[in-house]
Amino acid sequence: MYIAMNRFRIAPGREEEFLEVWRNRDSHLDEVPGFKEFKMLQGDKQDDHTVFISHSIWESQEAFRAWTQSDAFRKAHANAKSPEGIYLGPPKFEGYEVVL
């Protein structure tokens, strides 16, 4: 099993806008072989940002990598533009192989 996460730093007061973009997004994940589950996690609000983490679970790292090269990935990211000022920099990717 493989877990893929993107860590987002979101501007104070823009959290609901960020979540709305994700709520209305068609991820196309349901059509991807090897996809198991998706969650959006929210951390505590800080003075200068709030952290959100997209958390997806895959059968394998190979299944995740295949998704990143797929039509479903391109469709999911084609309209991923958010209103300016929500993100405080690019997301930080982290990938983990489940070992226990």
C-alpha positions in Angstrom: 0.0 0.0 0.0 1.1 3.6 -0.7 0.1 6.9 0.8 0.4 10.1 -1.2 0.0 13.5 0.5 0.3 17.1 -0.6 0.7 19.7 2.2 -0.9 23.1 1.4 -0.3 26.3 3.4 -3.4 28.4 3.1 -3.8 32.1 3.8 -5.7 33.1 7.0 -9.4 33.6 6.4 -9.2 31.7 3.0 -9.8 28.2 4.4 -13.4 27.9 3.3 -12.6 29.1 -0.2 -9.9 26.4 -0.4 -12.3 23.7 0.8 -14.9 24.8 -1.7 -12.5 24.4 -4.6 -11.9 20.8 -3.4 -15.6 20.1 -2.8 -16.5 21.1 -6.3 -13.6 19.4 -8.0 -14.2 16.3 -10.1 -11.1 14.2 -9.2 -11.9 11.3 -11.6 -10.3 9.0 -9.0 -13.2 6.6 -9.1 -12.0 5.6 -12.6 -8.4 4.9 -11.6 -7.1 1.4 -11.0 -5.4 1.0 -7.6 -7.1 4.0 -6.0 -8.5 3.2 -2.5 -9.4 6.3 -0.5 -9.1 10.1 -0.3 -9.3 12.5 2.7 -8.6 16.2 3.1 -7.0 16.9 6.5 -7.0 20.3 8.3 -4.5 21.3 10.9 -4.8 24.0 13.6 -4.9 27.6 12.4 -1.7 29.5 12.9 -1.3 33.3 12.9 0.1 33.2 9.3 -1.5 30.1 7.7 -3.5 26.9 8.1 -2.1 23.6 6.9 -4.3 21.2 4.8 -3.1 17.9 3.6 -4.6 15.9 0.8 -4.2 12.2 1.8 -4.8 9.4 -0.8 -4.3 5.7 -0.3 -3.3 3.5 -3.3 -2.8 -0.3 -3.7 0.9 0.5 -4.6 3.3 3.2 -5.6 3.1 1.9 -9.1 -0.7 2.5 -9.2 -0.2 6.1 -7.9 2.6 6.8 -10.5 0.4 5.4 -13.2 -2.4 7.8 -12.1 -0.1 10.8 -12.5 0.5 9.8 -16.1 -3.2 9.1 -16.9 -6.0 11.0 -18.6 -7.9 11.0 -15.3 -5.0 13.0 -13.7 -5.0 15.5 -16.6 -8.8 15.9 -16.4 -8.7 16.3 -12.6 -6.0 19.0 -12.8 -7.3 20.8 -15.9 -9.6 23.2 -13.9 -7.6 23.1 -10.6 -7.0 26.9 -10.7 -8.0 28.6 -7.4 -8.6 32.3 -6.7 -5.4 34.2 -6.3 -4.0 34.6 -2.8 -5.3 31.4 -1.3 -2.1 29.4 -1.5 1.0 30.5 0.3 3.4 28.8 -2.0 3.2 25.5 -3.9 2.1 22.3 -2.3 4.7 20.0 -0.8 4.4 16.3 -1.9 5.2 13.4 0.4 4.9 9.8 -0.6 5.1 6.8 1.8 5.2 3.0 1.3 3.2 1.3 4.1 5.6 -1.1 5.8 3.6 -2.4 8.8 
